[in-house]
Amino acid sequence: MFSSLKRRPPSISIFHHSSSPPSLKALKLLQSANTSPYPANKSPSAPPLQYNLEVVESPPTADQVKTILSYMPSKATSPSMALLSAHPSAGAGESRPQTVEAIIELARKSPSALKWPIVVDWEDGKVAIGDVEGVKSMLESLRRKRDGEEKTGDEVDQPKGWFT
């Protein structure tokens, strides 16, 4: 009945900082995969990947960070370990902010304190923080779904009831 709602392209956000080389590389990769054949090096006739790309040139909000942290593979990772860079403005030891709110406040004052980029696939619950390889992995997963090599959410084996 509502299958058309499930067919919309996934939403990917990149929290981007223009002075960060990894952030620039990830943004270029995301834009290219969305507008040019993907993967271009293997199949120039392949269509581009379909997703809505949102480029945000500011740190994520506290609520977004909480959601992003829930997507991390290890729930034991502290927010400061996941999000803060090695830049001196991020602090060290006890002086590093530990709460999500304190980290976001620091990122607003000193953007260099944050690991850039933060790329989030909101539908699949995947995140890459400060890592272009994680973005490549995210795009590869989208390619496998597009090419039928990986099951999508509505194709995953579900227990069958009496009326399904």
Backbone torsions as a table, in degrees:
resi	resn	phi	psi	omega
1	MET	NA	-45.3	-179.3
2	PHE	-110.1	30.0	-176.1
3	SER	-63.3	-25.6	179.6
4	SER	-66.1	-27.5	177.9
5	LEU	-69.6	-29.9	-178.9
6	LYS	-79.1	-15.0	-174.2
7	ARG	-89.3	-0.3	-178.6
8	ARG	-72.0	150.9	-179.1
9	PRO	-66.0	150.3	178.9
10	PRO	-65.7	158.1	177.5
11	SER	-105.1	126.0	176.9
12	ILE	-120.8	129.5	176.5
13	SER	-111.6	140.8	171.2
14	ILE	-120.7	119.1	173.0
15	PHE	-87.9	109.6	-162.9
16	HIS	-116.1	142.8	172.7
17	HIS	-127.9	120.3	-170.6
18	SER	-66.4	-16.1	178.5
19	SER	-94.9	4.2	180.0
20	SER	-99.1	115.7	178.5
21	PRO	-56.3	-44.0	177.7
22	PRO	-62.1	-34.5	179.7
23	SER	-67.3	-42.6	177.5
24	LEU	-62.7	-42.2	-179.9
25	LYS	-65.4	-43.1	179.9
26	ALA	-65.1	-41.5	179.4
27	LEU	-62.5	-45.0	178.7
28	LYS	-60.7	-42.9	179.4
29	LEU	-62.4	-46.1	-180.0
30	LEU	-64.4	-42.6	179.9
31	GLN	-66.9	-40.7	-179.6
32	SER	-65.2	-44.8	-178.9
33	ALA	-65.4	-23.4	-177.5
34	ASN	-88.7	-16.2	-175.4
35	THR	-123.4	-15.0	-176.7
36	SER	-123.6	165.4	177.2
37	PRO	-53.0	137.2	179.4
38	TYR	-131.8	127.4	-5.7
39	PRO	-81.5	130.0	-174.7
40	ALA	-66.1	-32.9	-176.2
41	ASN	-74.8	-21.4	-177.7
42	LYS	-101.8	-37.3	-176.1
43	SER	-145.8	93.5	-178.1
44	PRO	-64.2	-14.5	179.2
45	SER	-93.1	-1.9	179.8
46	ALA	-67.9	145.4	178.1
47	PRO	-75.2	162.2	174.6
48	PRO	-68.0	159.7	174.9
49	LEU	-74.2	145.6	-178.6
50	GLN	-101.9	112.9	173.2
51	TYR	-160.8	155.7	175.8
52	ASN	-90.3	120.5	-178.2
53	LEU	-102.4	123.4	176.2
54	GLU	-112.0	121.4	178.4
55	VAL	-101.8	118.3	-178.5
56	VAL	-116.0	119.2	-176.8
57	GLU	-98.5	45.6	175.8
58	SER	-153.8	164.8	177.8
59	PRO	-66.0	155.6	175.9
60	PRO	-66.5	159.9	176.8
61	THR	-75.0	168.5	179.4
62	ALA	-60.4	-41.6	178.7
63	ASP	-64.7	-40.7	178.0
64	GLN	-64.2	-40.4	179.3
65	VAL	-62.8	-40.2	178.6
66	LYS	-61.9	-41.5	177.5
67	THR	-66.5	-43.4	179.1
68	ILE	-59.1	-45.0	179.9
69	LEU	-63.5	-31.3	178.1
70	SER	-69.5	-19.9	178.0
71	TYR	-84.9	-11.3	-178.3
72	MET	-65.6	142.7	-178.7
73	PRO	-62.5	-33.7	179.7
74	SER	-111.5	113.1	-178.9
75	LYS	-71.1	-11.4	-179.6
76	ALA	-81.2	-8.3	179.8
77	THR	-67.9	128.6	178.5
78	SER	-76.5	151.6	179.5
79	PRO	-55.9	-38.9	-178.3
80	SER	-67.8	-37.9	178.6
81	MET	-66.3	-38.8	-176.5
82	ALA	-74.5	-36.2	-168.3
83	LEU	-108.8	-25.8	-174.0
84	LEU	-91.5	140.6	-179.5
85	SER	-84.5	-178.1	177.6
86	ALA	-87.6	2.6	-179.3
87	HIS	-59.6	141.3	-179.3
88	PRO	-55.0	-29.3	-179.8
89	SER	-67.9	-15.5	179.5
90	ALA	-78.5	-11.7	-179.0
91	GLY	83.8	174.2	179.2
92	ALA	-144.1	148.4	177.0
93	GLY	57.1	-125.1	-177.0
94	GLU	-69.2	-21.1	-177.2
95	SER	-82.1	-8.5	177.1
96	ARG	-72.9	134.5	177.0
97	PRO	-64.0	143.7	-176.9
98	GLN	-111.0	-24.0	-178.5
99	THR	-92.0	155.5	178.7
100	VAL	-58.9	-44.3	-177.8
101	GLU	-62.1	-42.4	179.6
102	ALA	-66.8	-36.1	178.6
103	ILE	-66.3	-43.3	179.7
104	ILE	-65.3	-40.9	177.8
105	GLU	-61.4	-45.0	178.1
106	LEU	-62.0	-42.1	-179.2
107	ALA	-63.8	-34.2	177.8
108	ARG	-69.2	-38.0	-179.6
109	LYS	-77.3	-39.0	-175.9
110	SER	-137.9	87.4	-177.1
111	PRO	-56.0	-26.5	-180.0
112	SER	-65.8	-16.2	-179.3
113	ALA	-72.7	-19.9	-176.2
114	LEU	-95.7	148.6	172.7
115	LYS	-78.0	123.8	177.9
116	TRP	-114.2	147.4	-7.3
117	PRO	-83.7	167.8	168.0
118	ILE	-115.2	112.7	-177.1
119	VAL	-113.9	128.7	-174.6
120	VAL	-128.6	128.1	169.1
121	ASP	-98.9	101.1	-172.1
122	TRP	-67.5	-32.3	-178.1
123	GLU	-75.1	-41.2	-177.2
124	ASP	-91.2	-5.1	179.5
125	GLY	65.1	43.1	179.6
126	LYS	-117.0	147.9	-179.1
127	VAL	-143.3	145.5	172.9
128	ALA	-130.0	122.7	-177.9
129	ILE	-117.6	116.9	177.5
130	GLY	64.3	23.6	-170.0
131	ASP	-142.5	113.1	178.6
132	VAL	-70.5	-32.2	178.9
133	GLU	-61.5	-36.4	176.9
134	GLY	-64.0	-35.1	177.2
135	VAL	-67.4	-42.1	177.8
136	LYS	-61.2	-39.8	178.2
137	SER	-63.8	-41.2	178.1
138	MET	-61.7	-45.5	179.2
139	LEU	-65.8	-37.3	178.3
140	GLU	-64.4	-38.4	176.9
141	SER	-63.1	-41.4	177.0
142	LEU	-64.6	-38.4	178.2
143	ARG	-63.9	-43.2	179.6
144	ARG	-62.7	-37.5	177.0
145	LYS	-67.0	-44.4	179.3
146	ARG	-59.5	-40.9	-176.4
147	ASP	-88.3	5.2	176.1
148	GLY	77.3	14.5	-179.9
149	GLU	-86.5	-15.2	-179.4
150	GLU	-134.5	137.6	-178.8
151	LYS	-71.2	143.2	175.3
152	THR	-89.4	175.2	-176.6
153	GLY	-54.2	-39.6	-177.9
154	ASP	-82.9	-9.6	-179.7
155	GLU	-99.8	-9.7	-178.7
156	VAL	-62.9	139.6	-179.2
157	ASP	-58.1	120.6	178.7
158	GLN	-114.3	146.9	175.2
159	PRO	-61.0	139.3	-177.7
160	LYS	-97.1	131.2	178.0
161	GLY	-99.1	-171.5	-179.2
162	TRP	-62.7	-35.5	-171.3
163	PHE	-111.1	17.0	-179.3
164	THR	-114.7	NA	NA
